[in-house]
Amino acid sequence: MVPGPVPNRALSATGALLCALAVALGAFASHGAEPDQQSRLALAALVLFGHGLALNVLAPAGSGRRVAWALWLLLVGCLLFSGSLIGADLLGTGAPLAPIGGATLISGWLLLAVARLRP
């Protein structure tokens, strides 16, 4: 089943929420985090913002199974990558999911490229 407008709206709204979280996380990284945490939290905020913005822009214009899968991969990858970095600094969990999240992000972008070339 190909996702329709409601999932695309949900992805777009989730992208906007990721951007809001990114701004808050960036502020915390600059003003409240320990110096050794700042760069990793800033990277997590950057990834959240960039991919949140991408979801917000691409989801409403997306159609087709490949685009839907690509956008979901971007969302999951973003959450795994940034979530792992945030957990490492704020909870002391390490960042074991960051490589999986990064690979998922790359896969999402590659699938989106394929979807745009072969709708």
TORPA-4810 file (N, C-alpha, C, O; in nm, 3 decimals):
<nodes>
NODE_1_0.084_-0.119_0.000_0.000_0.000_0.000_0.088_0.125_0.000_0.179_0.136_0.083_M
NODE_2_0.063_0.215_-0.089_0.139_0.340_-0.098_0.080_0.440_0.001_-0.040_0.465_0.000_V
NODE_3_0.165_0.496_0.089_0.114_0.596_0.182_0.052_0.714_0.108_0.101_0.756_0.003_P
NODE_4_-0.055_0.767_0.164_-0.126_0.877_0.101_-0.100_1.008_0.172_0.002_1.023_0.239_G
NODE_5_-0.192_1.104_0.157_-0.171_1.238_0.207_-0.158_1.248_0.359_-0.082_1.331_0.409_P
NODE_6_-0.230_1.164_0.432_-0.221_1.176_0.578_-0.081_1.143_0.628_-0.027_1.220_0.707_V
NODE_7_-0.019_1.029_0.585_0.118_1.006_0.628_0.214_1.116_0.583_0.307_1.151_0.656_P
NODE_8_0.193_1.171_0.462_0.280_1.279_0.417_0.264_1.402_0.506_0.362_1.469_0.538_N
NODE_9_0.141_1.433_0.546_0.119_1.545_0.638_0.184_1.516_0.772_0.243_1.605_0.833_R
NODE_10_0.174_1.392_0.818_0.235_1.355_0.946_0.387_1.367_0.938_0.450_1.414_1.032_A
NODE_11_0.445_1.324_0.826_0.590_1.339_0.809_0.630_1.486_0.805_0.731_1.524_0.864_L
NODE_12_0.553_1.566_0.738_0.582_1.709_0.731_0.573_1.774_0.870_0.660_1.851_0.908_S
NODE_13_0.468_1.741_0.944_0.453_1.795_1.079_0.566_1.746_1.170_0.617_1.823_1.252_A
NODE_14_0.603_1.621_1.157_0.713_1.568_1.237_0.842_1.640_1.202_0.924_1.668_1.290_T
NODE_15_0.861_1.670_1.076_0.979_1.748_1.036_0.982_1.884_1.102_1.088_1.929_1.146_G
NODE_16_0.868_1.949_1.109_0.862_2.080_1.177_0.894_2.065_1.326_0.962_2.150_1.384_A
NODE_17_0.846_1.958_1.387_0.877_1.934_1.528_1.026_1.907_1.549_1.085_1.951_1.647_L
NODE_18_1.088_1.834_1.456_1.231_1.810_1.465_1.309_1.941_1.456_1.409_1.959_1.525_L
NODE_19_1.262_2.032_1.371_1.328_2.163_1.361_1.316_2.240_1.492_1.413_2.302_1.537_C
NODE_20_1.199_2.237_1.554_1.182_2.305_1.683_1.273_2.242_1.789_1.337_2.314_1.866_A
NODE_21_1.280_2.110_1.791_1.368_2.042_1.885_1.513_2.079_1.859_1.591_2.096_1.953_L
NODE_22_1.549_2.091_1.733_1.686_2.127_1.698_1.723_2.265_1.750_1.834_2.284_1.801_A
NODE_23_1.633_2.360_1.739_1.661_2.495_1.790_1.679_2.491_1.941_1.771_2.552_1.995_V
NODE_24_1.590_2.418_2.010_1.602_2.407_2.156_1.731_2.335_2.196_1.799_2.376_2.290_A
NODE_25_1.765_2.230_2.124_1.888_2.156_2.154_2.011_2.241_2.126_2.108_2.236_2.201_L
NODE_26_2.007_2.317_2.018_2.118_2.407_1.988_2.137_2.512_2.096_2.251_2.543_2.133_G
NODE_27_2.029_2.566_2.146_2.037_2.664_2.256_2.096_2.598_2.381_2.181_2.657_2.448_A
NODE_28_2.050_2.478_2.411_2.104_2.407_2.527_2.252_2.378_2.508_2.331_2.394_2.601_F
NODE_29_2.291_2.335_2.388_2.432_2.306_2.361_2.518_2.430_2.381_2.630_2.421_2.430_A
NODE_30_2.465_2.545_2.344_2.541_2.670_2.356_2.543_2.725_2.497_2.643_2.785_2.538_S
NODE_31_2.435_2.707_2.571_2.422_2.777_2.699_2.416_2.688_2.823_2.446_2.735_2.933_H
NODE_32_2.379_2.561_2.808_2.360_2.479_2.926_2.445_2.354_2.933_2.459_2.295_3.041_G
NODE_33_2.500_2.312_2.822_2.577_2.188_2.820_2.719_2.211_2.869_2.773_2.321_2.865_A
NODE_34_2.777_2.103_2.916_2.918_2.106_2.953_3.002_2.126_2.827_2.961_2.086_2.718_E
NODE_35_3.119_2.188_2.840_3.201_2.214_2.721_3.232_2.088_2.638_3.236_2.095_2.515_P
NODE_36_3.253_1.975_2.703_3.285_1.854_2.628_3.162_1.793_2.559_3.177_1.703_2.477_D
NODE_37_3.044_1.841_2.591_2.920_1.792_2.528_2.876_1.879_2.412_2.799_1.835_2.327_Q
NODE_38_2.923_2.001_2.407_2.869_2.100_2.313_2.880_2.060_2.167_2.784_2.077_2.092_Q
NODE_39_2.994_2.008_2.124_3.009_1.980_1.980_2.920_1.864_1.936_2.863_1.867_1.827_S
NODE_40_2.908_1.761_2.020_2.824_1.647_1.980_2.676_1.687_1.980_2.602_1.648_1.890_R
NODE_41_2.634_1.765_2.079_2.495_1.811_2.083_2.466_1.906_1.967_2.357_1.903_1.910_L
NODE_42_2.564_1.990_1.933_2.546_2.081_1.819_2.533_2.002_1.689_2.453_2.038_1.603_A
NODE_43_2.611_1.894_1.674_2.598_1.809_1.556_2.460_1.743_1.551_2.398_1.737_1.446_L
NODE_44_2.414_1.694_1.666_2.280_1.633_1.672_2.174_1.735_1.632_2.081_1.703_1.558_A
NODE_45_2.188_1.859_1.680_2.092_1.965_1.645_2.097_1.996_1.496_1.993_2.016_1.433_A
NODE_46_2.215_1.999_1.440_2.231_2.027_1.297_2.163_1.919_1.212_2.092_1.950_1.116_L
NODE_47_2.185_1.792_1.249_2.122_1.683_1.174_1.970_1.687_1.190_1.897_1.669_1.093_V
NODE_48_1.923_1.711_1.312_1.779_1.722_1.335_1.719_1.834_1.252_1.615_1.815_1.188_L
NODE_49_1.783_1.951_1.251_1.728_2.064_1.178_1.728_2.040_1.028_1.626_2.061_0.961_F
NODE_50_1.840_1.996_0.975_1.849_1.975_0.831_1.750_1.871_0.781_1.685_1.891_0.678_G
NODE_51_1.739_1.761_0.853_1.648_1.655_0.808_1.503_1.687_0.842_1.412_1.646_0.770_H
NODE_52_1.481_1.760_0.949_1.346_1.805_0.979_1.295_1.899_0.871_1.181_1.889_0.827_G
NODE_53_1.381_1.990_0.830_1.346_2.082_0.722_1.321_2.005_0.592_1.225_2.034_0.520_L
NODE_54_1.406_1.908_0.564_1.387_1.827_0.443_1.253_1.755_0.446_1.180_1.753_0.346_A
NODE_55_1.219_1.695_0.560_1.090_1.626_0.570_0.975_1.724_0.552_0.876_1.693_0.485_L
NODE_56_0.988_1.841_0.611_0.882_1.940_0.603_0.859_1.987_0.459_0.746_2.012_0.419_N
NODE_57_0.965_1.998_0.384_0.955_2.045_0.246_0.920_1.932_0.150_0.837_1.950_0.060_V
NODE_58_0.981_1.816_0.166_0.966_1.708_0.070_0.838_1.627_0.087_0.782_1.578_-0.012_L
NODE_59_0.790_1.611_0.208_0.674_1.524_0.230_0.548_1.570_0.156_0.483_1.488_0.093_A
NODE_60_0.513_1.699_0.161_0.391_1.739_0.088_0.402_1.720_-0.062_0.302_1.697_-0.130_P
NODE_61_0.523_1.730_-0.116_0.542_1.717_-0.260_0.567_1.573_-0.302_0.571_1.543_-0.422_A
NODE_62_0.583_1.483_-0.205_0.618_1.346_-0.237_0.498_1.262_-0.274_0.388_1.280_-0.222_G
NODE_63_0.522_1.172_-0.365_0.419_1.075_-0.400_0.489_0.948_-0.447_0.599_0.953_-0.503_S
NODE_64_0.426_0.840_-0.426_0.483_0.713_-0.469_0.549_0.639_-0.354_0.587_0.697_-0.252_G
NODE_65_0.561_0.511_-0.374_0.615_0.423_-0.270_0.760_0.454_-0.237_0.798_0.458_-0.120_R
NODE_66_0.843_0.476_-0.339_0.985_0.503_-0.314_1.004_0.631_-0.233_1.084_0.634_-0.139_R
NODE_67_0.931_0.734_-0.268_0.943_0.861_-0.194_0.898_0.841_-0.050_0.964_0.889_0.043_V
NODE_68_0.788_0.771_-0.030_0.739_0.747_0.106_0.843_0.671_0.188_0.871_0.708_0.302_A
NODE_69_0.899_0.565_0.131_1.001_0.489_0.202_1.124_0.576_0.231_1.180_0.570_0.340_W
NODE_70_1.165_0.655_0.133_1.282_0.742_0.152_1.260_0.839_0.268_1.349_0.859_0.350_A
NODE_71_1.141_0.899_0.274_1.113_0.995_0.380_1.107_0.927_0.516_1.155_0.983_0.615_L
NODE_72_1.050_0.809_0.522_1.049_0.735_0.649_1.190_0.696_0.691_1.222_0.700_0.810_W
NODE_73_1.274_0.660_0.596_1.414_0.630_0.629_1.484_0.753_0.683_1.564_0.744_0.776_L
NODE_74_1.456_0.869_0.625_1.516_0.993_0.675_1.472_1.019_0.819_1.554_1.057_0.903_L
NODE_75_1.346_1.000_0.847_1.296_1.023_0.983_1.360_0.926_1.081_1.411_0.968_1.185_L
NODE_76_1.358_0.798_1.050_1.414_0.698_1.142_1.564_0.719_1.160_1.616_0.713_1.271_V
NODE_77_1.634_0.744_1.049_1.778_0.768_1.058_1.812_0.890_1.142_1.906_0.887_1.221_G
NODE_78_1.735_0.995_1.125_1.756_1.118_1.202_1.737_1.091_1.351_1.818_1.134_1.433_C
NODE_79_1.631_1.020_1.384_1.604_0.989_1.524_1.712_0.898_1.584_1.755_0.919_1.697_L
NODE_80_1.755_0.798_1.508_1.859_0.709_1.558_1.992_0.782_1.575_2.058_0.770_1.678_L
NODE_81_2.031_0.858_1.473_2.161_0.926_1.477_2.163_1.033_1.586_2.246_1.028_1.676_F
NODE_82_2.073_1.127_1.577_2.073_1.237_1.674_2.037_1.187_1.814_2.096_1.231_1.913_S
NODE_83_1.942_1.096_1.821_1.904_1.042_1.951_2.020_0.973_2.020_2.037_0.984_2.141_G
NODE_84_2.099_0.902_1.944_2.216_0.835_2.000_2.319_0.934_2.051_2.378_0.915_2.158_S
NODE_85_2.342_1.041_1.975_2.437_1.144_2.021_2.386_1.215_2.146_2.463_1.243_2.238_L
NODE_86_2.258_1.244_2.147_2.199_1.311_2.264_2.207_1.219_2.386_2.244_1.262_2.495_I
NODE_87_2.172_1.092_2.367_2.181_0.997_2.477_2.321_0.982_2.529_2.342_0.968_2.650_G
NODE_88_2.419_0.985_2.440_2.559_0.972_2.482_2.599_1.086_2.575_2.667_1.063_2.675_A
NODE_89_2.559_1.206_2.541_2.600_1.321_2.622_2.513_1.345_2.743_2.564_1.381_2.849_D
NODE_90_2.385_1.326_2.731_2.296_1.361_2.842_2.267_1.243_2.935_2.236_1.263_3.052_L
NODE_91_2.276_1.121_2.884_2.243_1.004_2.965_2.363_0.912_2.987_2.355_0.816_3.064_L
NODE_92_2.473_0.941_2.919_2.592_0.859_2.933_2.578_0.720_2.873_2.642_0.625_2.920_G
NODE_93_2.495_0.705_2.770_2.468_0.574_2.712_2.566_0.534_2.603_2.560_0.421_2.555_T
NODE_94_2.654_0.622_2.563_2.733_0.596_2.444_2.647_0.626_2.322_2.531_0.666_2.335_G
NODE_95_2.704_0.606_2.204_2.631_0.636_2.081_2.628_0.515_1.988_2.670_0.525_1.873_A
NODE_96_2.580_0.400_2.037_2.587_0.279_1.955_2.497_0.281_1.832_2.522_0.209_1.736_P
NODE_97_2.392_0.363_1.833_2.300_0.365_1.720_2.334_0.471_1.617_2.272_0.477_1.511_L
NODE_98_2.433_0.554_1.645_2.469_0.660_1.551_2.511_0.605_1.415_2.466_0.658_1.313_A
NODE_99_2.596_0.503_1.407_2.632_0.451_1.274_2.513_0.393_1.198_2.502_0.409_1.076_P
NODE_100_2.423_0.326_1.269_2.303_0.272_1.204_2.216_0.386_1.155_2.164_0.381_1.043_I
NODE_101_2.202_0.490_1.237_2.124_0.607_1.197_2.185_0.676_1.077_2.114_0.716_0.985_G
NODE_102_2.318_0.689_1.076_2.385_0.751_0.962_2.365_0.671_0.835_2.338_0.728_0.729_G
NODE_103_2.379_0.539_0.845_2.357_0.453_0.728_2.212_0.461_0.680_2.186_0.457_0.560_A
NODE_104_2.119_0.473_0.774_1.978_0.485_0.738_1.953_0.618_0.667_1.878_0.623_0.569_T
NODE_105_2.015_0.725_0.715_2.002_0.855_0.648_2.056_0.849_0.505_1.992_0.896_0.411_L
NODE_106_2.174_0.790_0.490_2.233_0.778_0.357_2.141_0.697_0.266_2.119_0.734_0.151_I
NODE_107_2.088_0.588_0.319_1.995_0.504_0.240_1.871_0.583_0.198_1.825_0.572_0.085_S
NODE_108_1.819_0.662_0.290_1.702_0.743_0.258_1.729_0.842_0.147_1.648_0.858_0.056_G
NODE_109_1.843_0.909_0.155_1.876_1.007_0.051_1.900_0.939_-0.083_1.860_0.991_-0.187_W
NODE_110_1.966_0.822_-0.082_1.988_0.750_-0.207_1.856_0.702_-0.267_1.836_0.710_-0.388_L
NODE_111_1.768_0.651_-0.183_1.638_0.607_-0.233_1.557_0.724_-0.287_1.486_0.710_-0.387_L
NODE_112_1.567_0.840_-0.223_1.498_0.958_-0.273_1.554_0.997_-0.411_1.478_1.036_-0.499_L
NODE_113_1.685_0.987_-0.428_1.744_1.018_-0.558_1.691_0.923_-0.665_1.658_0.966_-0.775_A
NODE_114_1.682_0.794_-0.631_1.627_0.697_-0.726_1.482_0.730_-0.756_1.439_0.725_-0.871_V
NODE_115_1.405_0.763_-0.653_1.264_0.795_-0.671_1.244_0.917_-0.761_1.150_0.921_-0.840_A
NODE_116_1.332_1.014_-0.749_1.320_1.134_-0.832_1.358_1.105_-0.977_1.305_1.167_-1.069_R
NODE_117_1.450_1.010_-0.997_1.490_0.975_-1.133_1.393_0.878_-1.198_1.373_0.881_-1.320_L
NODE_118_1.331_0.792_-1.117_1.240_0.689_-1.169_1.109_0.690_-1.090_1.087_0.602_-1.007_R
NODE_119_1.024_0.788_-1.113_0.901_0.798_-1.034_0.806_0.681_-1.048_0.700_0.679_-0.985_P
</nodes>
